[in-house]
Amino acid sequence: MQIQRWLSGVIFLSLLPFFFSSSAQAADEQSPSDVRIIVDISGSMKETDPENLRIPAVNLLVELLPDDAQSGVWTFGRYVNMLVPLDPVDDAWRENAKQQAQSINSVGLYTNLTGALEKAAWQIEADSPYRQSVILLTDGKIDMPPAQSDNINEQERSRLFSDILPAYAEAGAKIHTLALSDAADTALLQQIALETGGMYLQASDADQLLKAFLKAFDRAVPAEQVPMDDNLFAIDDSVTEFTALIFRQSGGKETRLITPSGDIITSASAVNNDKVRWHQDVNFDLITISEPEAGDWKADADLDPDNRVQILSDLSLSVEGLPNSIFSGNPIELEMALKNAGEVVAEDAILGLTDVTLKVTAPDGRSGSKLLSDPENLPADGIYRESMTRLSQVGEYRFEVTAIGRTFQRRQTLTATLMEPMSVHIDDFYEEQETHIRVVAESDNIDTGLSRVLAKVSSPDGSSLIHTLNFNPQDNAWEMSLTPDKGPGQYDVILNIRGVSVGGATFRSKPADIVREFPLTDPDAPVAAAPEPVPEEAAAVVPDSPPQPAEVAEEPAAEPEATTPEAPEAEQTAAEPEPVPEEEAIEPDLAQRFAEQAAMEPEPVPEDEGIAWWVWLLLALGNLLIFGGAGAWWFMRRKKSSEVTEPAAAMDTELEADTLTDDDFSGSFDDFAGGDEEEIPLPEEDGGDGPGAAGGRMGGDADIDVSLDDDFALDPDSASPAADEDWGEFDTDDDNKPG
């Protein structure tokens, strides 16, 4: 085994020069980034951002922008100001941008959001050589001076969707919106992101602002990263530059970087080091190292899960197929691959020694991970594919893809927000035995004429019907009533939503199934007290007769039973003893009923007068034919299967063992891992740990305990019954979308 590992390492290292030798001449297939930053400076920001953390947030993006990008910064209140002109990013641009960012304040009287997006659209073009995107921060809604018009806000909103956003959409420019506080017009910001293919994010307070900016930046400017766990990270020979982002807690210790050779780099020593650029802000340090030493580095600083290291390298990890906005039940098809200078690495010698892992964290903080790579089943084209169809929790999902090889590590961390432009409301009416289902459009920007909602109803008798929900303009909702038309039992309703916005953006959503058991039982209804059991004799009293004292009623109840000749002997015997417990008091009635039934049963038929002998003979012959034929068929099948060679049988056994079933992904996401996050371990050297573990042994024989919950639906066959059906896809309506 040790010799095999040594040979694998030699083969891998011998192939590395071939892959990296031509990297300098190969062109990067990704376009450079064009990022426009728009910041709200209205007066309400005094309350939502009292410490003016917008300044360090802008500084962070300015420092992270690569040299081949172009960028500009705009601020807006009532008026729009180009704070930093749109220009190529270099050191001079960064210094100017950080200096101008100091003037960000909260003195604006109104919120001219439409005007800000209009001004920032300058030179947004469909044939631009850049990947164009906008990061918009606001804590409010469109709010213009009323003197201009009585309905100026409605006019500006209409102009935004009819004129401004279509220009961004046609140019392929995505607008990532950040809502600061609950006072922001979240429905408007979500719709802006939806119309342009951007991502909506929300920061409940200013402390979350900087990290929200960072999530948007990751989608606007995809950057290569290396895993950083416990402030440890490994730099390989292919890395020409890295930038470490270290978040610093209030009153925390000073950040230091420790090189593989043990040298210590601080903000003070970086001043005289031309290979180090150190930006220190109120709550973070951003350190860029050129031509870094290869090996294991350590950040001697406060631990933070968002500490990160992004690098410049020809070897990258590509993640494609993750939209910025996702919707409940809508499939996500991820494609992940290692790339060398833009070309997919498909060599088995490298992929066989690389572990590729996917980790997904849901909005509630729970997570699951899965090892995607299998040395015995490598993708022929070098692309790892994973499908997820059952994400349903509204909020931000975090996707981490990690590739760990013998001599390198790469990681991509991306965020996507699950939105529900249409919400589902369910009301049960117990007296009427009806369940009302309503699908409500949360935004007035939904085209209710083109949008449709279907419901597939499965009944207790096994039948299913597809209903088109009717739109009620008064409630701005699609409605239906579920009734037990097929009798009592369980009814399952699967909704399929196809939404179209006024601007032509489409989305598909499959909310959680609705299950109702008829007849409906009100869980809040008062439970009636169980009546006291009464003797059979007392139950026979005429209801209209006046109640009698208990002691008077007992004796007359016993005497008639003893003197009535019609009463069976068993009932007379049961009436004579002293009163018995309640559960035994009903025995006389049971005995009487058994006696009555026995009296009504017909006389038993003697055996010789029952079924004729020839019937038994026919039954015996029939059974002989059936079981004899089945035995012969089994014998022939067993004989044929025994002719299969042993290697073929072993292969069948191996394939069967590797086949995934529904049980492999069983369970509930809420029960996953007991609510704890599952970490992806770093590779470890044989017999050791610590900082040196970052460059240790991984590959096909790595033992990583990973799993992924059923709610991520990696197995398409285990998804909802409607997932693989086209009954609600509405594909034929695409031609009806507004141009």
N, C-alpha and C positions, 0 to 999 in steps of 0.2 A: 504493500500500500504506500509506504514512504517513497519507494522508487517511482511508483506511478505518479505521485504528486510532484516529485522532482522533475520528471520528464515533462509533465504538463506545464510546469512553470517555465522550463527552458523553451518549450515550443512557443508559449505565449510571449516571452520576452524577445525571442528571435523575430517574431512577426511585428512587434511594435514599431521598429524603425521603418518598415515598409509602409505602415499606415500613416505615420506622422511625417515622413520625409517630404511628401508632396503637399502638406497642409498649407504651407505658406503661399503656394501658387494657386490653390483652389479658392474659388469665389464662394463667399457665404451666401446661401440661398435666401436668408432672411433679409428683408429690407430694413434700413435704419428707421428709427422712431421719430415721429413728430408729435410732441406732447404739449398741449396747451393747458395751463393751470388757471382756473377761474376761482376767485376767492370772494366770498361775501364779506362786506365791511359795514353792513347796516347796523343801526343802533342796538338792535336786540342782541348782537354779539357780545355786548358788555356783560350780559347775564349768562349766556351759553358758553362763552369762552373768556372768562374774567381774567385769566393769566395770559391771554393772547398767545396761545400755543399754536396758532396758525403760522407764526413766524418760524419756529423750529421745524414745523411740518413742511413748509415750503423749502427751507434750507436742506432738509433731508433729501427731497426729490432732486433738488438742484445738484447736490453732491453725487447722487447715484446715477444721474444721466450720463450715458457714455459719450465719448467724444464725437462719434459719427451721427449723433442725434441733432435735432433742432427743437427749440422750445421757446415759449413766451409765457408771461404771467399777466393776467388781467384782474382788476378788482372792480367791484360794483356795489353801489348803493342806489341812489337815484340816477347817478351818472356812471358811465363806464370809463375806466382809466386803464390804458395799456401801461402797466407798471414796468415790465421788462419786454422790450421788443422781441419779436420772433426772429431768431438768428441761430446759426450753427453753434453748438455747445463746445466751448473750450475753456481753458482756465480763466481767461479774461471775462468771458460771459458769466461764468460761475461767480466770480468776485463781484461783478456788477449786480447780478441777481440777488446775492445775499445782502448786499448793501441796500438795494431798493426794497427788499422784503422787510427791512426795519420800519418802513413807513406804513405797514399794514395796521389798521386801527379799526375802530367801531363808531365812526362818526356819521355814517350814511343815514339819511332820513327815510328812505324808501328802499324797495327791493326790485330793481330793474333786471330781473332774471332773463327775460326775453332779449333785452338789449345787449346783455353781456354775451349770450350765445351768438347773437347776430354779429357783434364786433369780432369775436374770437374765430368766426368762420372765414376770416380773410385768408385767401390762398388755400382754402380747403378745396381740393380738386380730385376728380375721379382718377386721373392719370398721374397722380403724384408719385414720385419715387419713394415716398416715405410711408410707413405704417402710421396712419393718422388717428389720434385719439385725444379726448378732452377729459380732464378731471375737474369736476364742478363741486364746490363746497358751498352749502347754504344752510341756514337754520330757520328759514321762513318760507314764504310763498310769494307769488307775484303780487306786488303792492306798489301801485303807482299813484301820483298825486291826483286826487279826485277833480281838481279844477280843469284838467284836460278834457275829461268826459265823465258822464255819470256812470258809465259801465266800462271804464278804461281797463280795468283788470281782466274782464271777460274778453275784451278786444285783443289785449296783449296775449292772453292765453290762446285765443283762436289763431292769432298770427304766428305764434310759436309752432303750432302743429301744422298749419297750412303752408307756411313759407320757410321757416328756419330749419326745423328738423328734417324735412324732406331733402334739403341741400346736403346735410350731413350724411343721411342714409344713402343718397345717390353716389356720394364720394367714398362710401365705405368707411367713414370716420365714426368711431364709437365714442359715445359720451358716457363716462362712468360718473354716477351721481352719488354724493355723500350727504346724508341728512344728519345734521348736528342737532340733537335733542328731538323730543317728540313733538315740538311745536312746528317742525318743518312740514311742508305739504308732501307727505310721503307718497301719496297716490300720484301726484304730478311727477315727482322725481323717479318713481318706478316706471311711469309711462315714458318719460324721456329716455331712460335706459332701454326700455323695450323697443321703442321706435328705431333706435340706432344700433341695436345689438350690443349695448354696453352692459355694465353691471351696477346694480343698486346696492349701496352699503349704508348702514346706519350706525352712528356713534352716539350712545346715550348721553355722554358727557365729553368734555374737552380732553380728559385723560385718555380716552380711546381714539382721539382724533389722529394722532401721529401714526398709529398702527393701521387705522382705516386707510389713510393716505398710502401706506406701504402696500396694502392689498390691491388697491387700484393701480398702483405703479407696476406691480408684478404682472398685471394683465396688459398694461399699456406697453411695457418694456420688458419682455421676457429675458431674464438674466440667468446665466448658468450659476449653479451653487454647488458647494460640497457640504456633506452632512456635518452639522455641528451639534455634538451632544456633550453635555456637561462642560461646555466651553472648550472642548477638544476638537480639532479638525486636522485633516491630512491634506497636504499639498504635494501633487506629483510633479514630475519633470516637465509635463506639457503646459503647466500653468505659467503664464507670463506676467500676470498681475492678479491680485486679489484685494477685495474690499471687505473688511470686517465691520459689521454693525453691532455695537454692544450697547444695550439699553442700561442706563445707570439709574439706580433708585435714589430717591432723595436721601442725602446723607450717606450714600454708599461709598465704598472705597474707590480709590483712583484706579482707572483701567490701565493694565499693562499687557503687552504681548510678549510671550516667551518663545523664542525661535527654537528649531530642532537642535541647534548646537548649544542652547542654554543662554544665549544673549537676551537681554531685556530691553524692550522698546517702550518708551513712555512719550507722552505728549511733549515733554521738555526736550528729550533727546531727538525727537523727530524734526525739530527746528533746523538742526545742522545736518540732516540726512536727506540728500536729494532724491532718494528712492522711497521716501515715506511722506505721505500727505495726511495730516491728522486734523480732522474737524471736530471740535468739542462744542457741544451745545448744552442746553439746560438739563436735558435728560437722556442724552445718548452721546456716544463717541463713534465716529466714522473714520476708519483707518485704511488707507490704500497703500499697499506695498508693491513696488515694481520689482521684477526679477526676484521673486521670493525664493528662499532656500527650500529645497524639497525635503519633506519629512513631516513629522508630527508637531503641530503648533498648539499653543495653549493661550487662551485669554484669561489672564488673572483679573477677574472682574466679577460683578454681581451676576448670578445665574438668572436667565430669563428665557422662556421658551421661544421668544421671537428673536433672540440673538441669531445672527446668520453671517455667512461668508459667501459672497458672490465672486466669481472668478472670470478671467479671460483665458480661454483655452480652445484649441482646435477640437478637442474631444468634448462633446456635449451630449446632454440627455434631452431628447425631444419628446414633448407630450402634446398630442393633438386630439381634437374631437371634443374638448370640454368647452361648451358655450359659457358665456358670461352669466346668462340668466337661464335657469333650468325650471322645469315645471313638473308637477306631481305626475308620476307614472310615465313621463316622457323618456324614451330610451336615450342613454348616453353611451356612445361607442368610443372608447378611448383607444388610442394607438400610441405606443411608447417604443422608442428606439434609441440606441446609441448612434451618434453621428460623428464622423470625422471630417471636418471641413465641409459640413453640409451633406456628406454622403453617408447613407445608412451602413453601419457595420453589420455584416451578415456572416462573418467568418465563424465557423463552429469553434475554432480554437480559442477565440476570445469570448464568445457568448457562453460556451460551456463552462467558463471559469468566472462568470459574472452572475450575481444574484440580483434580480430585479423584483422589487417589492412595491406594492400599492397599499397605501394607508389612507382611509377615509374617516374624517371626523365630522360628525353631525352637529347641527346647531346647539343641541343640548350638551355637547362636550364629550359624548361617548364616541368611541372609535373602534374600528376593526381593520385588520391588515391581512394581506395575502401574499404569499410568495408566488410570483408569476412564472419565474424561470424554472425550467426542468432540463437538466443536461441530457436526458434521454429523449427529449421531445422538443428540440429547438426549432423556432420558426424559420422556415426556409428563406424568407425575405428579410429576416432580422427584426421584424416588427412584432411586438407583443400586443395582443388585443384583449380588451376586457369590456364587457357589456354590463350596464346597470340600468334597471328599468323600474325600480320600486322605491326610489327616494321620494319621500312625501312630507318631510317636516319643513315647514316654512322657516327660512333663515339662511345663514351662511354655512356652506359646506367647505371643508378644507381637504384638498387632495394632495398627498405627498407621494411622489414616485422616486424611489431610491435605487441606484445601480452601484453595486459594490463589487469591484474586481480585485485581482491580486495586487495591483499597483496603483489603483485609482478609485475614487469615489465621486459620485455625482448625485445631485438631488434637485428636483423641481417641486416647488410648493405653490399651488394655485388655489384661488378661492372662486367659488361660484355661488350665486344666491338663488335659492328656490323661491319663486314668487307665485302668488295665486291671484291673478287679475279678476277671477270670479270665485266667490266663496259659496259654500254649500250650507244651507240651513235646513234643519229637519225638525218638524213639529208633529208630535203624536197626539191624536184626538181619540181618547179612550171610549167615550160614550158613542161616538160615531164609528169607531173601529176603522179609522183612516190614519194614514201617515202622509203628511204634506211635505214634499221635497221642493225646495226653491234654490236655484242657482242665480246668485245676484252679481251683477257687474259692479265691481268696486270703483270703476272709473267711468266718467262720462265720455271718455275717449274710445270706448268700445263700440264698434259698428254692430249694432244689434240686428241690422238687416242681414248681414253676411254671417255673423256668428251663429253657431248652432250647438244644441245640446241634445244628445241622445241618451236613452236609458235602456239597458238590457235587463229585463226582469225575469228571473228564474223562479218558477213556482214549485210548490211541494210535489205536484204530480210529475215533475221532470220536464215540463214544457218550458219554453222561454219565448218572450216576445220583445221586440224592439220598439220603443216609443220615441217619438219626437216631442220634446217638451215645448209647450206653447209659451210664447213671450208675452208677458204682461207689462205694457209700457208704464202703467201707473206705479208699479213696484220696481221697474227696471230689472225684472227677473224672469227666468224661465221656470215654469211650474208644472208639477204633476201630482196626482194623488194616488197613493198605493193602497189598495183595498184587497181583501182576501177573496178575489173572484174565483180562485181555484180551490177554495176550501181552506180549512185550518192547516197550519204548519208554517214552515220557514220560507220566507221570500227574500231573495238576494237581488240587489239592484246595483248594477255597474254603470257609472256615469262616464260618458266620453264627451269631452268639451273641445270644440274647435273654435277658438276666438280669433277675430280679425279686428285690428284697431282701425281707427279712422284714417290713419296714415298708411295702412296696408300691411303693417306687421302682423304676422300670424303666430299663434302659439297653440299648443295642444296639451291637454291636461286630463289625467285620469285619477280623480280623487279616490279616497279609500272607499271600499265597498260598503253599501248600506244593507244591513241585515235586520229583518223584523220577523218576530214570531207572532202569528195570529192564532187565537184572539189576543189582542193587546191587553196587557195587565198594567194598571197604573201602580208604579212602585211607591208612590206617595199616598196612596189611598189608605185610610185607616183600616186596620185589621179588626174585624168583628170578633168579639170574645166567643169562644166555643160554648154552646149551651150545655147546661148540666144534663147528663144522661138521665133519662126517666125510664121507669119500668114499662114493659109492653102494655101492662094493664092501664097505667096512667095515660099512655098515649092514645088508648082507645076511648077515653072519655070524650063526650061530645063537646066541641069547643065552646058552645054557648052556655054550657052549664056553669053555675057559679063555683068558684074554688072552694074546697073544703079544707078544714084543718088537717095537718099531716097525720096526727095520731088517729083521727077518725077515718081517714082514707085507707090506712094500712090494713085494719082488721076486715072490713067488708071486702077488700080485694082478695083476701085469702079464702074466705068461707065459700063463695060461689064456686071456686075451682074444686073444692073438696066434694061438693054435692052435685055438680053438674055431670050427668052421665055421659055427655058427648065428649068431654075433655079426655084426651089420651092419657094413658097411665103414666107415661114419662112426665107429663106436665103436672099431674097431681102430686107426684113424688117431689118435684122441684119446688112446689109451693109450700110444703109442710115445714121445712127447716126454718131456722131463724134467718132474718135478712142477711144476705151475702154481699160481698163487695160488688161494685158497679159492673166490673168487667165480667163477673160470673152471672149477673142478673139477666143477661140476654140468652143464657143457655136454654131455658125452656122454650123460647121461641124458635131457636135453631132445631131443637129436637122435634117440635111440632112440624116444622117445614120439611125436615127429612122424612118424617112419617108420611106427610101428605104426598111427597114426591114418590116414595116407595109404593104408595097405594096406586098412583097413576101409571107406574112403569108396567109395560106388558110382560107377560110370562116369558121366561127365557126359552129360546128355541133349542131343542135337543141337537146334539152334534150331527147325528145321522140325518136330520132334516134340514141342515144348513146348506153350505155351498156344495155343489155336485162334485164328485171325484174327478171328473174329466176337466173341470176348471183348474183344480190344483195341478193336474198333469200338464196342462198348457202353460201355466205359470212357471213350472219347473223347467220345461223345455226352453221357454223364452229367456230365462235367466242363464241357462247353460250356453245359449248362443251368444248372449251379450258379453258375459264374463270370459267365455272361451275366446271370442274374437279379440277382446281387449288384451288378453294375455298373449295371444299370438302376435298382435301388433307390437306390443312392448318387447317381446323376445326378438323380433326381426330388427327393431330399431336399435336395441342394445347390441346385437350382433354387428350391425352396420357401423355403429359408433366405435366399436372395439377395433375396427380396422384402421382408425386414425393413428398416425405415428405419434410417438411420445413427444418429439419436439413441437409438433403442431398443437398437441394438447396443452403443453406447457405455455405456448404463446397465447392460446385462447384464455388460459387461466390468468395470465399476466394482464391481458387487455381488459378482461372482466374486472380484475381487481382495481385497475386504474380508472374505470368508468365512474364518473360522478353521478350520484343520485340525489334525489330531493333531500335525503337524510343528511347529506354532506353539508347542506346549507339550511338545516332546520333550525327553528328557534325564533325568538322574538328579539328585535333590536333593543327593546327596553331591558331585556334580560342579559344582553351581551356583556360578557366579562365582568359580571357583577357591578357594572357601572364604572369600572376602572378603565383607564386608557392603556392600550397594549403598545409597548414600545418595540421598535425595530432595533435589535442589538447591533453594535458595531462589531466588526471582525476582531478576533483575538488571536494573539500569537499562541502557539502551542505551549501550554504550561505557564502562561503569564497574562497579566492584565495591566491596567494603568494607561498612561499616555501612549505607550507603544502599541496598544491594541488597535489603534486606528488603521494601521497598515498591515494587519495580520491576515491570517488565512481565511479565505472565503471561497466561494465557487460551488461546484456541484455537490460537494460533500458537506456543505455547511448545514448545521442543524438549527433552523430558525423555527420557533414555535409561533405560527401565525394562523389566523383564521379570519373569516369575514362573515358578517351576519347575513341572514336571509333577506333582510330589508334592502340590501344592496343588490340582490337578485343577479349574482354573477352567472348563475345557471339559468339561461332563458326559459328552459322547460319548467322551472319551478315558479315562474312569474304568475301573475293573475291570469285567469282564464281568458280575459279579453286582450291580453298583451300581444298574442300572436294572431289576432283576428283583425280583419279590415272592415268590420261592420260599422265602425265609427270614425274612420280616418278622414272622410270628407275630401279626399284628394280631388274629386271632380270640381270642387268649388274654387280651386286656385285660379281658374281663369276669370272668376268674377271679382277678383280683388281689384280695388281701384289702382289705376296706374299712377 
